[in-house]
Amino acid sequence: MASPRLETYCCPNRDAATQLVMNFQPEVFCGVCIGSASISLLLTILQLLPKKGQSPRKMPKASSSSTILLLISICDILGGLGMIFRSSVWLGFPGFIANISVANGTDVWPSAFCVGSAMWIQLLYSAGFWWLFCYAVDSYLVVRRSAGLSTIVLYHMMTWGLAVMLCVEGIALLYYPSLSSCENGLEHAIPHYITTYAPLLLVLVANPVLFRRTVSAVASLLKGRQGIYTENERRLGTEIQMRFFKIMLVFVICWSSNIINETLLFYLELQPDINEMPLKNLRSAALITWIIMGVLNPMQGFLFTLAFYGWTGWRVDLKWRKREIPWESMSSSTVGENAYPSPVNYQSNIHDSKKISTTDSQQTDEAISMLSEANTSSDERLTRSSPIYQGW
C-alpha cells in the first residue's frame, strides 16, 4: 500500500501511532499487500494485452487522452511491483528489517532499502495522481479547444516534475538533519504528509469539477445540432458521464481509506498515551483501515482498467497491435476511413456518411472545434466528423 507511514517507519525514533500500525501483524499485512498487488498486476496486464477474435482495424492516430490512460496504468503497475518487492523482503528477511529500529546503527543498507522502496512507491502513485488530474484537464480541453498530442509534452513536464519535486521535498524535510534524528516532532512529519496527499486531494476536488464541465460542454456540442437533441445524442452524453463516474468511483474506493486512516493516526499522535482504554475503538478503526489500505491501494490498477476499457476478456493475442480506446480518440487528426466505430449500442443508430479525404477531414476538424460557439448546418457532417463522435 502507499502511505507516508512507510517513510516514517524508516526513522528509528518513529512516533507511537506509526509504531502501532506497522507492528500490527506485519506478516499478515505484508502477505495481504503481496496478494492484492500480484492479483492487480496480473489482471491489469491481462486487460492491456490485445485479445483474440478482434477483427483487425486501421487505428486512428493515438490521442493524448488515450496516452495518459496508458501512463496511469504503467504507474500503477510499477507501483504494484514496488509493493511486492518491499513486502517480500520484509517477509523473507525479518532480521534485515529489524535493523531499521536500531538508532545509530552501523549497517546503512536496511535504512537505505526502507527509504528507497518507500520513495519508489510514493513517487509512482503520486505520478499516477498527477496523470489522472492531467486526464481530466485534457478531456475538458479536447472538447473545448481540441487539444491533441502536442500537449502531452507539457503533461509529462508537469506530472513528473511535480511528483519528483514534492517527493524529494517531503523526504528531505522528514529526514532533516539526518535519518537517525528524524520524527522528533510533527514539524518534520506534517510537510511530508502534505506533499504526499496534496495530489490525491487535488484529484478528489478538481477532477469532479472538470469532468462535470466536460460533460456540460459535450452536451452543448450535441445540442448545437440545429437545436435538436435526439435520443442517440442523449445516450452518447450519458455514456461519457458514466465513464467519468466510474473513474472517480474507483479512485474514491481505493483511497478514501487512506484519508480516514491518516486522520485517525494523527489524532492518536496528539494524545499523551495512545494505549488508554477510551482510545481503544480509535485504535481498532486505525488498524482496520490499515489492512483495508493494503487491499485496496494495489487494486487501483486493475479497477481503473475496468473503468477505462471495460472487461476485455481472457483470450490473449500475442501478436501485438496498437490499441485505441474508441471514446478517447477525440483529438485524432484523421477520420473517415481511418476511424473505427465505437462498440456501444447507440452507434448503430447513427447515420452513415460518405468517406472524406484526410485533407478535408482536417479542415472539418478545425471547423468542428468551434462548435461550442456556432451551429453547423449539416447533421451528417457533425455526426461523422465531430471529435465527440470519433472519440467518445
N, C-alpha and C positions, 0 to 999 in steps of 0.2 A: 504494500500500500504506500501511498505518497502522503507523508505528513512531516512537518518541520520537527516533530519529536524525534525523527530519525537522526537529524543532525545534532539535536540537543543531547541525545544519548551518548554521543561521542565525547561529551565533556565528562571527565572523571568526577567532578563535583556537581552533577546534574541535580535538578530540583526534584522534590518529593513526588510531584504529580507525574513527571516523566518516568521516574523510577517505578511508580505504581503500575503504569500500563505496560512498560517494556519488560517488567519481571512477571507479568501475569501469564502463566502457561506459555512461555516462549516457544517451546517445541510445537505445541498445538497451533499457535499463531503463525509460526513460520510455515508449518505444513499447510495451513489454510491459504496463505499467500502463494505458495508454490502451486497448489492445486488450482486455485482460481486463475492465476496468471497463465498457467500452462493451458488450461481449457480455453481461455480467451485468446491466447496466442494462436493455437491450432485452428480454432473456428474463424478467427479474423483472416488468417492466411487462406483458409478454405473459401471464405467469402470473396476474397480478392482475385483468386485464380479463375481463369476462364473455364466455362463448363461445356461439356459435350452436348451435342444436339442443337447448339446455337448456330443458326444459319449465318455464314459469313456475309458481312456487310461492308460497304465503304463507310468508314467512320468519318464524321466531321472533325474539323480541327479542334483540338482539345481546348477547353475554356479554362479561364483562371479558376473558376469555382470548382471544377472537377479536379484540377491540380491541387487545390487547397484541401479537398476532402481526402485525397490520396496521402498528402503530407500529414494530416491529422491521424490517419491510420498508421502511418510509419512511426510517428511519435509514440503512439500507444503500444506498438509492437516493441520498439526499443525500450520504452519504459518498463514493459512487462518482462523483457529479458533481464533488465537490471534487478527487478524484484526477485526473479527466480534465482539469479546468481547470488544475490545478497542473502536470501533466506537459506539457500543451500549451504553456503559457507557457515552460517550461524548454526545450522543443524549438524553439519559434518565435523566442525571444528569448534566445539564449545570452549575448549581451553584457550584457543586463539582469541576468541571474542571476549573471554573473561579478563584478558589483559587490558582491555579498554578501561576497566574500572580502577586500574592501578594508577594513582596520581604520580607524576614524575617518574614513570617507568622508563626503562632504557630501550625497550622494544617499541619502535615507532610504527611498525607495519600494521598492527591491529587498529591503531587510530587512523592511519592513512587509508586503510580499507574502509573503515567506518565512514570517514568523511567523504572519500571518493565515491563509494556506492550510493550514499545518500544524496550527494550533489548530482550524480547521474540521473537518479530517479526524479528528483525535483526539477532539474533542467528540462528533461524530456516532457514531463507532464505540464510544466509551465509553458513550454513552447506550444504544446497542444492547445492550451487555453488561448494563447495569443492567436494561433491559427484559426481557432473557432470564432474568435472575435473578427478576424480578417474576413472570414467566410460571410458573416452577417453584413459587414461593410460592403464586400464585393457584390453580394446579392442585391443590395439596395442600389449600388452604383450601376450594376448591369441593367437594371430596369430603368433607372433614371438617366444614366449617362452613357450606357453601352460600354462600360469598362471591359477591357479584354486582357489578353495575356501580357501586354506590356506593363500592367500594374503589378504583376507577380514579383518583379524585382523589388518594388517598394515594400511589398508584404514580407519578403524574405528579410530585408534590412530591418524592418520594424520588429518582426517576430523574434528572430534570432538575436538581434541587438538588445532588445528589451529583456528577453529571457536570460541571456548571459549576464547583462548588467545587474539585474535585480538579484540573480542567484549569487553572483560574486559579492555584491554589496552586502546582502544578508548574511552570508557566511563570514565575511570579513568582520562585520560588526559583532557577530555571535562569538567568534573565536579571538577577539581582541582582548588583551595584547598577546595571548598565547592559548593553546589548546588546554593547557593544564589549569588556567585561571579563568576560563570562560564560565558563563552561567553564574556569576557571582551576584547577579541581581536581574530584575526584569528589564533594566535598561539595555542589557545585552540581547535578551530574547525577543522583546517586543518588535524592534526593527526587523529582525529576521522573520518573524511570523507575518508582519505586514507585507514584506516583499514576496513572501510565499503565497499568501492568499489574495493579494491585490488583483492578479489576472483572473483568478477564479471568481471573485466578486464582480469584476468588470463584466464577465460573460453573463453572470446571473442578472445583472442590472441592465446592461446595454443591449445585449442580444435580443431579448423580447421586444424592446422598443424598435430596433432596426428591422426585425422580422415583421412586426406589425406595420411599419411604414412600407416595407416592400410589398406586402400583401395588398395594402391600400393602393400603391402605385400600379400593381398588376391589374387590380380591379378597374382603375381609371383607364388604363390602356384598353382593356377589353370593352368597357362601356363606351370608349371612344369610337367604336364602330358604328357611326351614324346614330349614336344614342341607343343602339339595340344591345340588350344583354340577354343572350339566349341561355338555354339550359346547358349547352355544351360549354359555354364560357363560364358559367357558374360552377360546373364540375371542375373545370381547369383551375379556377381560383381556389376551390375547396381542396383540391389535391395539393396545391402549393402550400396552403395553410396547414394542412395535416402533416406534411413533411417537416415544416418548421417546428410544429408542436412536438413531433416525435423526437427531434434533435434536442430540444430543451427538456423534454421529459426524461430522456436518458441522462442528460447532464445533471439534472436535479437529483435523480435517483442515486447516481454514483457518487455525488459529492456532498449532499446535504448532511450525511453522517459525519463528515469531516468538520463541518462548521459546528454541529452540535457537540461533538467530542471536544473540540478545542475550547468552546465556551465553558464546558463543564470543568475541564482541566485548569483553565485559567482561574475559575472561581475557587477550585481546590487549592491552587497555589497561593491564593491570598489568605487562606485560613492558617491560623497558628499551628494546628495539628490536623492533618487530613485524615488521621485514623480515628477521630472522635466518632462516637456512635450516631449522633444526629446527621452525620455526613455519609452514613452507610448507603443510603439509596442513591446519592450522587455518585459515590464510588462505583456502585454496581452499574449505573447508567453509563458512566465513562468507560468501563470495561466492556460492556455490551456493544456500545458504538465502536469501540476499538476493534473488536472482532468483525463487526459489520463492515468497517472500512477495509479490512483485509480481504473481504469477499468482493465488495462492490467496486473498489477503485480499479483493480486489474480488469474487471469485466467491461469497462467502458469501451475498450477497443472493439469487442465483438458486438455489443449493443449498438454502437454507432454505425457499424456496417449494416445492421438491420434497418436502422433509421435511414441511412443513405441509399442503400440498394434494395432492401427487402431480402428475403431469403433466396439465395441464388442456387441452392441445390447441392447435391453431393457429387455429381458426375463431373470430374475434373478433366479438362482438356489440356494436356501437357504442351501442346503446340500453342505457344503464347501469341495472343493477338491483343493489340491495344484496345482497352475497354474505354467506353464513354458512357456516362450517365445521361440518358436521354433528356431529362429535365434540367441538366446542368450545362447544356451546350449553348447557353444564351448568348455568349459573346463570340460565337463562331463566325468567321468571315465568309464561309462557304455554305450555301444552302442549295435547294433544288435537288438535283440528282445525287448529291453527296450527303444529303441529310437523310436520316432514317427516322421512322415514326416512333413516337412514344408508345410503350406497350400497355398503356392504361386503357380502360374501356371506352372513355369518351372519345378517343381518337377516331374510332370507326365512323363517327357521325360527322366528322369534319369534311368539307367539300374537297375534292381533288382539283388540282390546277395544273397548268402547263409547266413543263420544265423550263428553267431560265438559265442563262449563261452565268458564269462566275462574275463577269464584269457587271452585268445587270443586277445580280444579287447583292453585290457590294454597294451599288448605288441605292438599291432598295433598303438595305440595312441602315444607310445613313439617313434616309427619309424616315424610316420606322423609329429611329432613335428620338425623333421629335414628336412622336405620337402623344406624349403626355401634354403637349401644348396645342396640337391641332388634330383634327379628324382626317381620316382617309376616305376616299371616295370609292374604294374597291374592297368589298368584303373578302373576296377570294385572295386578293393580294395580301391583306392583313393576316388572313388565316394561315397562309402558307409561308409568308415571308417574315412575319413578326418574330422577333427574338424570343418572345414569350412562348409561341408555339414550338419553335425549334428547340428551345432549351428546357422548357418545363414539361 
